[in-house]
Each structure stands twice: as C-alpha cells, then as structure tokens.
Amino acid sequence: MVMLSQQAVRNVIGLIGNVISFGLFLSPVPTFVQIIKKKAVEKFSPIPYLATLLNCMMWFLYGLPIVHPHSLLVVTINGIGLVIESAYLTIFFIYATREGRLKVLKILAGELAFMTVVVVTVLLATHTHEKRSLIVGILCIIFGTCMYASPLAVMKLVIQTKSVEFMPFTLSLASFLNGVCWTAYSCLPFDVNLFIPNGLGALFGFLQLILYACYFKATPKKKDAKAEVELHSARNV
C-alpha cells in the first residue's frame, strides 16, 4: 500500500513537472516578442536557448525505446522543447548582428556534430538498454546542469549593470519551479540522474530570484533606458 501511494505521488509530481517544463519552454516568449517589436536582440544572449536545445536533444535521445524504453513523456516534452527552442533561435538569428549570427551558427554546428557522434557511438558500440541508458544518462546529467547554469552569464550582467532588464523574471521563476518539482520527483525513489541537474537547477533558479529582488527597483525605467541608449548613440556618431 505504501509503495502504491509513493508511486501515485511520483506520477502526480511527474505530470506537474511536465506542465511546468512546458511553461519553462514558453517563458521566454515575452522576450522574443520584444525582440521582434524592436527588430534587434540588443544584449539578450542566445546561450541559454542553445544550452536548452542541446539538453532537449539529449533527453529526447534518452527517452527513445532503443535507449530507455517506457519513457514516452520524456520523448514528448523534449520533442516539444526542440520545436520551441528552434523557433527562438530562428528569431534570434533573424534579428541578430552578423557577429551574433556567426556565434549561433558555430555553436549550433558544434552541438549537431556532437549529437551525431553520440548517437552513432551509443547505437553501434553498445547493445543493451542498460549500457545505452547509462551512457546517455551521464551526458544528460552534464548537459542538464549546463542548461540550468547557462543564465549565470546573465546574472553577471545584472550585477555589473545593476539592472534586471535582460534577465526575464518569468524564465527565472519557471527554472526554479521546474527544478524543485523534478528534484522532488527524483526522490520517489531516489534517482541520481534526475536529482543532480534538477537540484542544481532549483538552486540556480533561487539565486536568480534573489538577484531579481535585489536589483528590480534599481532597474531604469523604460523611458530612462531609451534616453540613455539615445545618448550613447549620439556619442558614437
């Protein structure tokens, strides 16, 4: 009875985790609406979205029947994530500078080449689900951690500029909730592959929220920020 109750709780948390993960994928939408309106990416970084794309590709591979059977929810949520992150990067590519576009292309090419090597190696060098799950699972831990840690560069910018303009609150909140939910899921029963990246994700998300609270009031008003940009532009003429 206790085991059934624990499994039921785990399933509920897993479903909630899927919903929150979907929300996490959608949380940057206001940022990209702003980019489209301004027709410029300004100081927004593509790194978090490139990191998330690689993470989705890795977990999508992990959930395939040939690697880790009975993982349909893993495949579906990360398949959706692949589509959404690809859309974000397409928008970024359209409105970025030439230097920004080259940066995105180089990193994306590196990610695709890496995934090709992983897929070929796992499928040809290993022949059991256990070995494939172990190898891909370790990589998922590494890149899951990278995805959650990627906003650290933006956090540095927040501290330097004393402004949260380029650190979307919705993304920080969604990252925190997602990390907390999947950390709880990983404890029923304990799964180290899920616990490590999501535990760190909860921690990084919490730190971002603290940073947001510290610098929110110090962030210049949009009108003042626009005037400052115009002033810098005038100096550069």
ABEGO torsion letter per residue (X at the ends): XAAAAAAAAAAAAAAAAAAAAAAAAAAAAAAAAAAAAAGBAEABBAAAAAAAAAAAAAAAAAABAAABBGAAAAAAAAAAAAAAAAAAAAAAAAABBAAAAAAAAAAAAAAAAAAAAAAAAAAAABABAAAAAAAAAAAAAAAAAAAAAAAAAAAAAAAAAGBAAABBAAAAAAAAAAAAAAAAAAAOBBBAAAAAAAAAAAAAAAAAAAAAAAAAAABBBAAAAAAAAAAAAAAAX
